[in-house]
Amino acid sequence: MSQADRRWRRWLAAPIALIAVAAAGCGPESAGGPADDTRPTPVASAPVDTTAAPTPTPEPGPAAAKLNVADGAKRVKVDTVLKVEAAPGTRIESVRIEHGNGDAKGKQDGPVAGELADDGATWEASEGLDPGEKYRATLKLSGADGESVEQRSQFSTAELTLDDQVYPETATSDGETYGVGMPIQITFDLPVKDRAAVEKRLRVTAEPAQQGSWHWFSDTVVRYRPETYWKAGSKIKLDAYLNGVSVGGGRYGQQSVHEKFNIGKNVVEKVDLRKHTLQYIEDGKVTKTLPISAGKEGFTTRSGIKVISEKSDSRQMNSETVSIYGSEAYNLKVQWAMRITNSGEFLHAAPWNAGNMGETNASHGCTGLDTDDAYWLYERSPIGTPVEYTGSDSETDPDNGYGDWNLSFADYRKGSAL
């Protein structure tokens, strides 16, 4: 018998016992025998229904949502990430948060970027805020009652001095096409102390997908490269959500960066410093071999993987900029110049050195070519083209220009803050 059944039987037995006791004390008896039992048979009461009544469903209320910054708030911190949360029964249809003090006509800057959840329950900004700005939020909502509501609020952010703001600059440009060795570089105008906080805001999307990593070369320079050269024809997207991010030391990032660029043909150039040749290789096949003359003794051209980082159809080259003086000094205008290191190495036309092309190294460190060959190469070598040098005992440092490829990918990843 269950516990509930036992309780039920005790509940029935209690009134029966009380009725029996009362009858025994009051009934008459006949002489010599028990009195006649004329008491009625007790009948159990019906059980009481103790089931709770269902809670009535409340009538749907008007649509509502909450922004995590109060209406009218002042001096809001720029690293605040705006969030909107819908009340039960409400769906967020759209969020538009504009900023700017506006001109005489009330014109505002563009809206804050953010992402709306698929279920319409939440919205979150993808970056922080600008300093000393007025923000105006407009939330379009729909409720369970079928009615649409527009909810508005406004607030302003704290001021920052210029010394408190850190600005980024990229080496790539939106819509451009680069060589397969091109790293993504972001340079900051002031040191970044919290590298991890910044790196968490950096997104690189490649199509087709390719594994890659960020590497900090200093507190002001961070670069990204894939494990191997980019695949020809890749489409690359950089999203650097740096606006408002705390970079440490009481400073904040300003200006997010969003770029899309392309990778061109699979072109690699190989320079053999002993054979005095440059091979132009497309899709793994040598298309053309050009005679060159590189750095002579005392001005040795470095071995290693270099990347074209800058191009000029005409460039003035003064030896004093690379600390060459005296009898070795020069000041020349050269054609078809392509920079491959920050320390001063270029590929360029060197007609004054024509007799040494393909024969001996006679330059001050640059790789010289015949003028026609230099032009041919210049036209087919976009910024980002890798130039692989062999044949010298001097090595290229990873931070000398785009020397990223001189590190194994395992070592390159060690330079990430995450």
C-alpha positions, 0 to 999 in steps of 0.5 A: 500500500502506498503512502498516499493510500495510507493517508487516505485510509487514516483520513476516512477512519478518523470520523468513523471512530469518533461516531462509534465512541459517541454512540457507545456512551449514550445508547439505552440497554435492555435488561439482561442484554445489549441495547438495540443498535439503531445507529446509522452506518457511517458513510465516507465523504467524497475526496476533496480536489486539491489540484491547483487551478491553471494560471491564466495566460497574461494578455500580450503587452506592447513590444519593448526592449532594453539598451544597455546604456540608459537614455540620457546617459553622459560620459559613457566609456568608449570601450562600451559594447552596445547591446539590446535585449528584447522583453519576452514576447518581443522581436527586434526587427532592426537597430540603428544607432547613429553618432555624430554631433550633426551639422546645421541640418542635423546630419549624422555619421554612419550607424554603429555596426552590429549583429542581430540574433536570428531569433530577434531576441538580442543585438550586439555592436561589433565595435566600441564608441567614438569619444565626445560624440552624441549617439541616437538609438532607434529600435524597431520592435514587434510584439506578440500582440502584432503591433510594431513599436519604435523605441528611441533613446540617446546618450553621449560619450566621454571625451579623450585627448589625442594622446589617449587615442591610437590610430591604425594604418594598413599596408593593403588597400580596398579593391587592390590585387597583390602577390601571393606573398603579401602579408596583412600589416597593421601599424599603430601610431602609438604603442599597444600594451594590451596586444591580446585585446587588440588581436581579439578584434582582428578578423581575416577571412580568406576564400578559399579558406586558408590557415593563418596567424597574426605575429607582433613584430613590435608594440606598433606593428602586427602582421598576418600571413597564411601557413604557405603562400596565398592561393592564386585568385584568393579573395581576402577580407580584413575586419579590424574592429578597433574603434573603442577597444582598450589597448592598455595604458589608458588608451583606446583604439580609434577607427575600425578598418574594413578592407577587401582585396584580391590575390593575383597569379601564382608568381614567385621569383627566384634569384641565384646570387652565384649564377647571377640569374632571376627566374620568373616562375608562374604556376611552378613553371619557369617563364623567363630567366633574366641576367642580374648583378647583385651586391659585391663584396662588402655590400653583400645581398642577403639570402632569404625570402623577400617580398616586394613592398613598394614600386616606383617607375622612377626613384632617386637613390642617394647612398647617404640614406643607407650610410654609404659615403666617400668613394662608394657614394652615389646619387642616381635616378633609377627606373622600375624600382621595386623595394624588397627590404626596409634596409635599402635593397631594391630590384631596379634597372641598372644600365651603368652595370650592363657589362656585369649582368649575368657575370658578376655581382657589382652593386651596393646590395640592390639587384640590378637588371637591364632596363628592358628586363627591369620594365618587363619584370616591373609590369608582372610583379605586383606588390606582395610578390615573393622573391626568394634569394639563395647563394649568400652567407648573409640572411634576411631578418624576418622584420626587415621589410616583409620578411615574414616567410623567413620564419617557420609557421610554427615560429610565426604563430608564437608571435601571436598574443592569443 
